[in-house]
Every structure is written in structure tokens, then in C-alpha cells.
Amino acid sequence: MPTPSDMEQVALGENGLIRGWKAGDIYVDMSTNSPSTIRLIAVTARGKGVHVLDAPVTGRVPGRGGLAGPAGGQRAAGHGKKSVQAVILELEKAAGVRART
């Protein structure tokens, strides 16, 4: 999303993702928006029992073609002590998508 307010609307707006969230869901934000926006989304999501992973994409891994960036957030339920990156890979496989090209 181009701006923090756009991301907030997509996640929390009147027709936002929040309408479909249920306890145990995992929200992965790969935008490079404002820390205060992801904090607001995280607090709101936690109130619904949704786990939030903040994994902004900042570039590509040289020579490997993967996406690069820091990642942080709650340990996701059902994923034990796996890294945030490992959880994202599992979610991609489950959805049949691949973020790395």
C-alpha cells in the first residue's frame, strides 16, 4: 500500500480485513509503512485473537532472488518456536503462492 492510511483502511476500515478475522488467524504485513500503523493494527488484531507478523520487504537477496527484510511479531499459534520467515513460508505454501520470484 502506498501510505500508512491506505494500509490502515485495508486492514481496519469499514470493509477491511478485520471483518473476516477470527481467533487464531495470522496477519502478515509485508508493507514498508509506518511503525505506528502496524502497532495499531497489531493491538486491534490481538483484541480479536489474531496473530500479527510484521515483515516489511526492503529488497532482494543478492544472487538468490528471494525477498529481504526484517521480520518480527508474536509467535504464531500452532507454529511453536519457528522463525517468522518459516511461518511465512508455511503460509505461502498453504495458500499456493510464492513471494520470491
N, C-alpha and C positions, 0 to 999 in steps of 0.2 A: 504494500500500500504506500502511496506517495507521502502521506503525512500522518502524524500521530492521531489526529482527529478522525481521519479515514479509518485507521485501524481500530480505534475505539468504537466507531459506528458499526464496523463489520462484526466485531466481537460482542459488543454490549448494546447496540442500538435497538430500536423498536423491532426490526426484522433481523436482528443479529444472531450469531451463532448461539448465544446464550439461551435462546428459546428452545433449542434442541438438546442442550447439555443435560446429562443425568449423572448421578453419583458414580464415580469410577471412570468416567471419560477422561481422556488425556488431550489437552490443548497444547499444540506445539506452535509457537510463534517464531517464524524464521525471518521476520522483518528486521530492519535496522532502524527502528523507530525509538522514540524517547523511553528512557528507563521508567519515568513516572507513568507512562501509559501501560507498560507491561505490569508494573506493580498494581495499578488499578484493576487491570484485567485479572491478575492473579488473586487479589483479595476477593473480588466478586466471584470468581470461579471456585475458590476454596469454600465459599459460603454454600455452594451447590454440590460440594464433594468432588469437584473436578480438579485434576492434577494439571499443573502448568509447567511447561518446559520452555525456557527462553533460549533460542538457538539462532541468533542472527547470522545470516550469511554475509561474510565480508570479502569473499574472493574464492579463488580456486587453489587447489593443492598442486603446485608445480610438478609436472611430469606424471601426475596420477589422474588428473581430470576430475577429482572429487571436489566438493564444495568445502570451503574452510570457514571457520568462525568459532567463537567461544560458545559454550553452552552451559546452562545452569538451571536449577529449579528443584522441585521436590522429587524425591524418589517415587517413581510411579508404582501404584499398587499392582501387584502381580508381576512386577519386573525385578523384585529383590534388589540386589546391590549392583545391578548392571549400570554402565555409564549412560549418560544422556544420549550419546551417539548410538549406543547399542539399542536403546529403546526406540529411537527414531528409525533405525534400520528395520526393526521388527514391525513398526507401524507402517513403513513403506511397503514391506513385503505383504503384510495383511491387506493393504489397500490395493496392491498390484501396481504400485508406482515406484519410480526411482528418481530421486532428486539429483543424482550425479549423472552427467552425460559424458 
